């Protein structure tokens, strides 16, 4: 089973995500959520602790740490 981030990435690569957003079937903030998720993943990939990466993401994107954790959880779900 694919995770939500995999599905979103496939839709974006095929061009379908843009159409779905324009049609109102997906919120535009899904692109921001993808950026936040990939930001945290890039930091943890180079051995930065997840809690630190989440703190940095929260500061960088000006959202709460709990929002970052919710985004990560929703993107990993599938």
matplotlib code that plots the C-alpha trace (Angstrom):
import matplotlib.pyplot as plt

x = [0.0, 1.3, 1.8, 0.0, 3.3, 3.9, 0.4, 0.8, 4.2, 2.8, -0.1, 2.2, 4.6, 1.7, 0.2, -3.0, -2.5, -2.6, -5.9, -7.3, -6.3, -7.8, -11.1, -11.2, -10.8, -7.5, -6.6, -3.7, -2.0, -1.2, 1.8, 3.0, 2.5, 4.6, 7.4, 7.3, 7.4, 10.3, 12.1, 12.0, 12.9, 15.9, 17.2, 16.6, 18.2, 21.5, 21.2, 19.7, 17.3, 13.7, 12.7, 15.4, 14.2, 10.6, 11.7, 13.6, 10.6, 8.2, 10.5, 11.2, 7.5, 6.2, 3.8, 3.6, 5.6, 2.4, 1.3, 4.5, 4.0, 0.4, 1.7, 4.3, 1.8, -0.7, 1.9, 3.2, -0.3, -1.7]
y = [0.0, 3.4, 6.2, 9.5, 11.2, 8.6, 9.2, 13.0, 12.7, 10.5, 12.8, 15.8, 14.1, 13.1, 16.7, 15.4, 17.1, 20.6, 19.7, 18.3, 21.5, 23.7, 21.7, 22.1, 18.4, 18.9, 21.9, 24.0, 23.7, 20.0, 21.4, 23.2, 20.1, 18.1, 20.8, 20.5, 16.7, 16.7, 19.3, 17.1, 14.0, 15.7, 16.7, 13.2, 11.6, 13.3, 12.0, 15.1, 13.9, 14.1, 16.3, 18.8, 18.6, 19.2, 22.3, 23.7, 23.0, 24.7, 27.8, 27.9, 27.5, 29.5, 26.8, 24.9, 21.7, 19.9, 20.9, 19.5, 16.2, 16.0, 16.7, 14.0, 11.5, 12.3, 12.0, 8.7, 7.2, 5.2]
z = [0.0, -1.0, 1.5, 1.0, 0.1, -2.7, -4.1, -4.0, -5.7, -8.4, -9.0, -9.2, -11.6, -13.9, -13.8, -12.3, -8.9, -10.5, -12.1, -8.9, -7.0, -9.6, -9.5, -5.7, -5.0, -3.2, -1.1, -2.4, 1.0, 0.2, -1.7, 1.4, 3.4, 0.9, 1.3, 5.0, 5.0, 2.5, 4.6, 7.7, 5.7, 4.2, 7.7, 9.2, 6.2, 7.2, 10.8, 12.4, 15.1, 14.2, 17.1, 16.0, 12.3, 13.4, 15.5, 12.6, 10.2, 12.6, 12.8, 9.0, 7.9, 10.9, 12.2, 15.4, 16.1, 16.6, 13.1, 11.7, 13.5, 12.1, 8.6, 8.9, 10.3, 7.5, 4.7, 6.1, 6.3, 3.5]

ax = plt.figure().add_subplot(projection="3d")
ax.plot(x, y, z, "-o")
ax.set_aspect("equal")
plt.show()
